[in-house]
Amino acid sequence: MEMSDKHSARMDDDLQKDTRAGEDVRDHLRADDSRPDVVQQNEGVMDDHDAERRSALARSIEPGIFPARPAEIEASAAKNFAEDGVIRALQSLPDRVYENVQDVWSTLGGPVEEKRA
């Protein structure tokens, strides 16, 4: 093992250890929706997990195909090597015409951010 010239060998070993507890620490920071006295401070703001899911969906679908039906959207995603989770989600879409990725995202139950003034 190479030793850093900024730390001692013991500190280098400690820095390499995985300090995660196996759970998402952010879960403890979120407001408890089951308590009526707790007010969501970030209402209308998407968390990192949802933002990544929406981004994966948007990367997978060519914007030029809209308006489109689910079969066309799924074909676009497959052509763009979408993740299996994205393909499965698209397969669950009701058969109708979708205007854009946001329309698909909200139909899949994704949270919608409020526009800033």
Contacts in CASP RR format, 6 or more apart in sequence:
PFRMAT RR
TARGET T0000
AUTHOR 0000-0000-0000
METHOD contacts of the structure
MODEL  1
MEMSDKHSARMDDDLQKDTRAGEDVRDHLRADDSRPDVVQQNEGVMDDHD
AERRSALARSIEPGIFPARPAEIEASAAKNFAEDGVIRALQSLPDRVYEN
VQDVWSTLGGPVEEKRA
1 12 0 8 1.000
3 9 0 8 1.000
3 12 0 8 1.000
4 12 0 8 1.000
7 15 0 8 1.000
26 47 0 8 1.000
26 48 0 8 1.000
31 38 0 8 1.000
31 39 0 8 1.000
31 40 0 8 1.000
31 41 0 8 1.000
32 38 0 8 1.000
33 40 0 8 1.000
44 111 0 8 1.000
44 112 0 8 1.000
44 113 0 8 1.000
44 114 0 8 1.000
45 113 0 8 1.000
45 114 0 8 1.000
46 54 0 8 1.000
46 111 0 8 1.000
46 113 0 8 1.000
50 110 0 8 1.000
50 111 0 8 1.000
53 110 0 8 1.000
54 105 0 8 1.000
54 110 0 8 1.000
56 82 0 8 1.000
56 83 0 8 1.000
56 86 0 8 1.000
57 86 0 8 1.000
57 89 0 8 1.000
57 101 0 8 1.000
57 104 0 8 1.000
57 105 0 8 1.000
57 108 0 8 1.000
58 101 0 8 1.000
58 105 0 8 1.000
59 80 0 8 1.000
59 82 0 8 1.000
60 76 0 8 1.000
60 77 0 8 1.000
60 80 0 8 1.000
60 82 0 8 1.000
60 83 0 8 1.000
60 86 0 8 1.000
61 73 0 8 1.000
61 76 0 8 1.000
61 77 0 8 1.000
61 80 0 8 1.000
61 82 0 8 1.000
61 101 0 8 1.000
61 104 0 8 1.000
62 76 0 8 1.000
62 79 0 8 1.000
62 80 0 8 1.000
63 100 0 8 1.000
63 101 0 8 1.000
65 72 0 8 1.000
65 73 0 8 1.000
65 76 0 8 1.000
66 98 0 8 1.000
66 99 0 8 1.000
66 100 0 8 1.000
66 101 0 8 1.000
67 97 0 8 1.000
67 98 0 8 1.000
67 99 0 8 1.000
68 76 0 8 1.000
68 97 0 8 1.000
68 98 0 8 1.000
69 95 0 8 1.000
69 96 0 8 1.000
69 97 0 8 1.000
69 98 0 8 1.000
70 90 0 8 1.000
70 91 0 8 1.000
70 93 0 8 1.000
70 94 0 8 1.000
70 95 0 8 1.000
70 96 0 8 1.000
70 98 0 8 1.000
73 90 0 8 1.000
73 93 0 8 1.000
73 98 0 8 1.000
73 104 0 8 1.000
74 87 0 8 1.000
74 90 0 8 1.000
74 91 0 8 1.000
77 86 0 8 1.000
77 87 0 8 1.000
77 90 0 8 1.000
78 87 0 8 1.000
82 90 0 8 1.000
89 108 0 8 1.000
90 104 0 8 1.000
92 108 0 8 1.000
93 104 0 8 1.000
93 107 0 8 1.000
93 108 0 8 1.000
94 107 0 8 1.000
98 104 0 8 1.000
98 107 0 8 1.000
102 112 0 8 1.000
105 112 0 8 1.000
106 112 0 8 1.000
END
